[in-house]
Amino acid sequence: MSLAARFTRQSDSRRARADLQAGFAEAMAFPTDTEAVRPTDGMLQRLAAQETAGGHVALDADGLTPALRAHLLAPARTIMARFRETRRAFDVALEPRMPDLRALEAVEAEIVAARERAARDEQDAAQRLEADHRFVRAREEFQTAEDRLLAIRPRHGNREANMAAYNPLYWLALLCIGAAEWLINYDVFYLFAGIAAVAAGATIVMGVLLAFAAHGHGTLLKQWSWRFGPERERIERWNDLRLLALSTFSLLVVLAAAAGSRYAAVMHQLSGQPAMNLLGAEAQVAVDPMRDVLLSLLWNVMAWAVGVFIAYLAHDPDPDFMNATAQWQRQRRRYDRLRRPLTRKAAQIHAQLAREIEQLETAARTRAAEVTTERGLLSQVETHQRALRDALLAAVQDGASRYRAVVVELATTQPLTFERTGPDAGPIPLAAFRDAPLRVTPAMIAEEV
């Protein structure tokens, strides 16, 4: 920018500030004295005599007569019009800075528009998702599962179901029971069969059967009252009896296999000892088949008991409660997975909206900070205008009340009829005229003449 242009700009700025100060001083010098519109008692007497000369007085919806509007309200409006004309120079000087002065107010409209735009974008994304039949079906199934769970939960005191049996750690614990079964029986099967693959396969099968038996017995023991209660149908109890039978059969097979293998292994050891021992009877290995078989059975029963204990702790007493909770969790995961694109889109929309609002507010505050002086001057002028308006309003209200009292007094000395105009038009008695509400609002004072 050249030196001449900079000088011209500074000169224009100083001239604008001088015009603004001059307009401000002129507006603030306007008097707020309302004695010119406050009627004297004599004036009210003359107005009342003129209006009642025909023996008829009309009252509008605001509680004012034609004389009041012409001689009280109209002069107040004229004074307000004169003030607006007086402050015009101030308004003209301030006009170039009004966008900055109204920045904080304007940004509110922009924020509302941004929120509406974000809401439309979110609604469009939701409508696109609604067009996906898989999502609609998943939502319906989730709602059905949730309704079922909400119907069952109050019967259990609104507690959460014991869902440990659905945890992978539960099946890992049962797998540990199978591992313990391996440690207990593998050497027996190896001694009996002499083939590592056969011993391993038999041990694995026994571990699976023992884990299944422990799971079935522990589950039925925990849920016995529900599964075998007298309120259940006979066919339903038969299903649980079959589980009990299969679990018991699996346990008996494991115990029989373990006992038989142990007995066969012990007898094989006995047959392998020499008939005569050169070291004497003291050096001979003592083998008791019954003891070894019983110990083997006891070890297997101990492994089974640990599995039963784990299964008992991992189940809820009400299998329906567990099933309803599992169904709800499964449907919720599916519903959330299909709904995830909408959730991500909504989060993106909200983040963009927050950033846009922050930028708008920052820009508005920056613009508003540049016109602090002008804002102070405008605030003082508007306060002065409100003081003038309120003073005129009080003067009109006081004059109207006093005028109505003068008319009522005249009605006692001469015949007068009163009529209401407007929506409820029609004759009214003197009492209704005297007690009619008087409505003089600031908008009526500020109305253009």
Stockholm file with secondary structure:
# STOCKHOLM 1.0

chainA/1-449         MSLAARFTRQSDSRRARADLQAGFAEAMAFPTDTEAVRPTDGMLQRLAAQETAGGHVALDADGLTPALRAHLLAPARTIMARFRETRRAFDVALEPRMPDLRALEAVEAEIVAARERAARDEQDAAQRLEADHRFVRAREEFQTAEDRLLAIRPRHGNREANMAAYNPLYWLALLCIGAAEWLINYDVFYLFAGIAAVAAGATIVMGVLLAFAAHGHGTLLKQWSWRFGPERERIERWNDLRLLALSTFSLLVVLAAAAGSRYAAVMHQLSGQPAMNLLGAEAQVAVDPMRDVLLSLLWNVMAWAVGVFIAYLAHDPDPDFMNATAQWQRQRRRYDRLRRPLTRKAAQIHAQLAREIEQLETAARTRAAEVTTERGLLSQVETHQRALRDALLAAVQDGASRYRAVVVELATTQPLTFERTGPDAGPIPLAAFRDAPLRVTPAMIAEEV
#=GR chainA/1-449 SS CCHHHHHHHHHHHHHHHHHHHHHHHHHHTSCCCCTTTSCCHHHHHHHHHHHTTTSEEEECTTSCCHHHIIIIIHHHHHHHHHHHHHTHHHHHHHGGGHHHHTHHHHHHHHHHHHHHHHHHHHHHHHHHHHTCHHHHHHHHHHHHHHHHHHHHGGGGTTCCCCCGGGSHHHHHHHHHHHHHHHHHHHHHHHHHHCCHHHHHHHHHHHHHHHHHHHHHHHHHHHTHHHHTCTTSCHHHHHHHHHHHHHHHHHHHHHHHHHHHHHHHHHHHHHHHSCSSCTTCGGGSCCCCHHHHHHHHHHHHHHHHHHHHHHHHHHSCSCHHHHHHHHHHHHHHHHHHHHHHHHHHHHHHHHHHHHHHHHHHHHHHHHHHHTTHHHHHHHHHHHHHHHHHHHHHHHHHHHHHHHHHHHHHHHHTTSCCEEEECSTTCEEECHHHHHHCCCCCCHHHHHSCC
#=GC SS_cons         CCHHHHHHHHHHHHHHHHHHHHHHHHHHTSCCCCTTTSCCHHHHHHHHHHHTTTSEEEECTTSCCHHHIIIIIHHHHHHHHHHHHHTHHHHHHHGGGHHHHTHHHHHHHHHHHHHHHHHHHHHHHHHHHHTCHHHHHHHHHHHHHHHHHHHHGGGGTTCCCCCGGGSHHHHHHHHHHHHHHHHHHHHHHHHHHCCHHHHHHHHHHHHHHHHHHHHHHHHHHHTHHHHTCTTSCHHHHHHHHHHHHHHHHHHHHHHHHHHHHHHHHHHHHHHHSCSSCTTCGGGSCCCCHHHHHHHHHHHHHHHHHHHHHHHHHHSCSCHHHHHHHHHHHHHHHHHHHHHHHHHHHHHHHHHHHHHHHHHHHHHHHHHHHTTHHHHHHHHHHHHHHHHHHHHHHHHHHHHHHHHHHHHHHHHTTSCCEEEECSTTCEEECHHHHHHCCCCCCHHHHHSCC
//
